Amino acid sequence: MTNVPSADGPPRASALSPALIALAEARQAAQHEARRSLGIGEMDARALAFLAQNPGSRPSALRAHLGLTSAGVSTLCDRLIERGTIHRDTDPSDRRASLLTVTVDLSSSPWNRLNAFDRSLEAALAAEADPATLQRIAELLTHALSVTAQSPEGAESAQTG
């Protein structure tokens, strides 16, 4: 990978940043179109994805994941229950609490539209690179994201360290 100095700081990967921006924009557009076709909002889609990966979660876990208020997650859950996409059960270990479960198959049509872009991207990458290369790219991106999430002081020390 070629590094080119930027006008305002350390070298940057010449083609990587624009490619990542284009990827993010394409994914966002694909997800927007999928949500539009299903008639659901972004929070609804994020909630369904979380609950599909964490069946039987309490509303408090969903609230923490989505960064919503208690009232906000209650409204979201009520909307998804009314639509028939999730089900609320009483927690057998604590009758005051409830557990949320997705009732639709997100891997089947029409719900599979929500992750069609990710599946296509994964297939395209797998066709072009070996698993070790893909693992290394994932590690580099994970590291880069953790550095950019830090405070400015942390990002500067990561660049010099």
N, C-alpha and C positions, 0 to 999 in steps of 0.2 A: 504494500500500500504506500502510495506516494504522499508525503507530507508537504504541504505548501504553507509558507508563512502567511498569516492573515495580517491585515493592516493594523489590527488593534490587539494583538496578543500572540500567543504561542502558535506553532504550526497546527494546521487542521487537515483532516483527511479530505483530499480534493473532491472526490465524487461521493463520499459517504453521506455527508450531511444532506445534500440535495436529494439523494436517493431515499434516505430515511424520511424526509419531509414528504416526498411524493408518496411513499408507502403509507404514511399516516393519513394523508389526505384521501388516498384511494380507499383505504379501509374505512375511514369515517364516512365517505360518500356511499360505500356499499352497505354499511350498517344503517345509515339513514334511510336508504331506499328499502332495505329489508324491514325496518321498523314501520315505515310508511305503508308498505304493502300489507303488513299485519295489523296496522291500526293501533300500535302501541308506542309509548314514549321511551326515551333513553333509560330512564330510571326503571321502568317496567322490565325492559330487556336486561339491564344489569342485575335486577333482582332475580329474574328467572335463571340467568346464568349462574349466579351465586347459589341459589337454592338447588339447582341441578347438580352442582358440584358438592353441595353440603346438605343433603336431604335430612329433614327432621331438625333443621335449625330453628332456634327461637327467634322471634322478631327482634330481640336485642342484638343478636349476632348480625342480622341483616341491617339493622340500624347502624351498627358500628362500621360495617363494610361499606355502606352507601354514604355514610356521613349525614344521615337525616336525623331529624328530631323524632321523638317518640310518636308525636301526632302525625308527622309526615310518613313514617313507616306504617302506621295504622291505616292511614288513608290509602297508601299504595297497596297494602295487603288486601284491604276491603275491595279495592278496584280489581285486583287480580283474582280474588275469590269470586266476585260477581261475574267476571269474564269466564271463569271456569278453568283458569290456568294453574292455580295453586289450591291447596286444601289446607285448612287449619284443623289440627287435632289437639286434644288436651294431652299435656305431658303426663304420662302415668306416674312419674316420680314426683311431680309437683302439680297438683290439679289447678293451681292458680296460673300456671304457665301454659303456653301453647307451642306447638311444633308445626313448622310449615313444610309442605312437600309440593313439588311440581307435579301436576296431573296430566300435562301434555308431554308428548315425546319430542324433545327438542332436536332429535336426529331425524325426525320424519317431516315430510311436507305438511303444512307450509312453514313449520317452525324452524326447519333446517336452514332457512334463508338467513337466520341470524348469524350463523357461523360459516356460511358458504365461502365467503372471502378467505377466512382463515384456513379452511380445508384446501382451497385452491392454491393458496400461497404455499402451504406445507407441501403439497404434492409437487409444485413447480420447483421448490428448493430441493426436495429429495431427489428429483430427477437430475439435478445439476451438480450436487455436491455429496460427498460421502458423509456418513454420520459424525465422524470425528471433526470434520470441518464445520458442520452445522453446530455441534456442541461448542466449539471454540467461538464461533460467532455469537451464540447465545450468551456465553460467559462474558465476552467483551461488551455486548450491549447491556447486560445486567450490571456490570461494573460501571459503565458510562452513565446509566440511569441513576445508580446509587450516588455517584459523584455529583451529578447535576442536581440531585435532590438535597444535597447538603447545603449548609450556609455558604456564603461567598468565601469565608475564611477556610472552610473545609475543602472547597473546590480548588482553591489556590494551593493548599498544601498537598493535595492529591496530584496536582500537575507537576509540582517540583519534587515529589517523593518517589 
